[in-house]
């Protein structure tokens, strides 16, 4: 019933940190997290597998590596101040380019990836900016509520 569509994208969800895989035809194709349905986009360094078995093995490997990475992330937490501002600036620039219309999450994530910002960190900072009342995020598009001070 399901024809081989190409490859499997192995990802860590930016919103819920789920490590999973999804079948895609190309790197440009979007997919959704299997746990929370958040949009998953290709980002620099993302891993792909040819078979489902290879994807499952890679997910297990990433889960084990993730435990070590989370421990080192906590020690680097103080470096996030500049990244939050960069994420806000990306949102602001995209909205300016669209002449005041909201920017899509997909566009923001693509720009963050191209700027070298880890998509997980970008999503965390989007959540922080929303909680601070600077942006509004409806899950599809982002708009600015007030200027960054």
C-alpha positions in Angstrom: 0.0 0.0 0.0 2.7 2.6 0.9 5.2 2.9 -1.9 8.8 3.7 -1.2 8.9 7.5 -1.2 12.7 8.0 -1.0 14.2 8.5 2.4 13.6 8.9 6.1 14.4 12.2 7.9 15.7 11.7 11.4 14.9 14.8 13.6 14.8 16.2 17.1 11.5 18.2 17.4 12.2 21.8 18.2 9.1 22.1 20.4 8.9 18.9 22.4 12.5 17.4 21.9 11.0 14.2 20.5 13.6 12.2 18.5 11.9 10.5 15.6 11.8 9.9 11.9 9.5 10.7 9.0 9.4 9.5 5.4 10.0 12.2 2.9 10.7 12.4 -0.9 13.3 15.1 -0.6 15.1 17.3 1.9 12.9 20.3 0.9 9.7 18.4 1.9 8.3 19.4 5.3 7.0 16.8 7.8 5.5 16.8 11.2 6.7 15.6 14.6 5.1 12.3 15.4 4.5 13.3 19.0 3.3 17.0 18.9 2.7 17.6 15.1 5.1 20.6 15.0 6.5 21.3 11.6 9.8 19.7 10.9 12.0 21.3 8.3 15.4 20.4 6.8 18.2 22.1 8.6 22.0 22.0 8.1 23.4 18.8 9.4 20.1 16.9 9.5 20.4 13.1 9.1 18.6 11.0 6.5 18.3 7.2 6.2 17.5 5.0 3.2 15.5 2.3 5.1 13.1 2.3 8.0 15.4 0.0 10.0 18.4 2.4 9.5 16.1 5.3 10.6 15.1 3.4 13.8 18.7 2.6 14.6 19.8 6.2 14.1 16.9 7.4 16.4 18.1 5.1 19.1 21.7 6.4 18.7 20.6 10.0 18.8 18.5 9.4 21.9 21.6 8.0 23.7 23.8 10.9 22.5 21.1 13.4 23.5 21.5 12.6 27.1 25.1 13.7 27.0 24.2 16.8 24.9 21.5 18.0 27.4 24.0 17.9 30.2 26.4 20.2 28.3 23.6 22.5 27.1 22.8 23.4 30.7 26.4 24.6 31.2 26.1 26.9 28.1 22.7 28.4 29.1 24.2 31.9 29.7 25.1 32.3 26.0 21.4 32.5 24.8 20.8 36.2 25.3 22.2 37.2 21.8 20.4 34.4 20.0 17.0 35.5 21.4 17.5 38.9 19.9 18.7 37.4 16.6 15.5 35.3 16.4 13.4 38.4 17.0 15.3 40.3 14.4 14.7 37.5 11.9 10.9 37.6 12.6 11.0 41.4 12.3 12.9 41.4 9.0 10.5 38.8 7.5 7.5 40.9 8.5 9.1 44.0 7.1 9.8 42.2 3.8 6.1 41.1 3.7 5.1 44.8 4.2 3.7 44.2 7.7 2.0 40.8 7.1 2.8 38.0 9.5 5.7 35.7 8.7 5.1 31.9 8.5 6.8 29.7 11.0 8.4 27.8 8.1 10.0 31.0 6.8 11.3 31.9 10.3 12.7 28.4 10.8 14.4 28.4 7.4 16.0 31.8 8.1 17.1 30.7 11.5 18.7 27.5 10.1 20.5 29.6 7.4 21.7 31.9 10.1 23.3 28.9 11.9 20.7 29.0 14.8 19.7 25.5 16.0 16.0 25.0 15.3 15.4 23.7 18.8 16.9 26.8 20.3 15.0 29.0 17.8 11.7 27.4 18.8 12.5 27.9 22.5 13.3 31.5 21.9 10.1 32.0 19.9 8.2 30.5 22.9 10.1 32.9 25.2 9.4 35.9 23.0 5.7 34.9 22.9 5.6 34.5 26.7 7.1 38.0 27.0 4.4 39.5 24.8 6.8 40.5 22.0 5.3 38.2 19.3 2.2 36.3 18.6 2.5 32.7 17.3 -0.6 30.8 16.3 1.3 27.8 15.1 1.2 28.9 11.5 2.3 32.5 11.4 4.1 34.9 13.7 3.4 38.6 14.1 5.0 41.3 16.3 3.0 42.6 19.2 5.6 45.1 20.5 9.2 46.1 19.8 12.2 44.5 21.5 13.7 46.8 24.1 
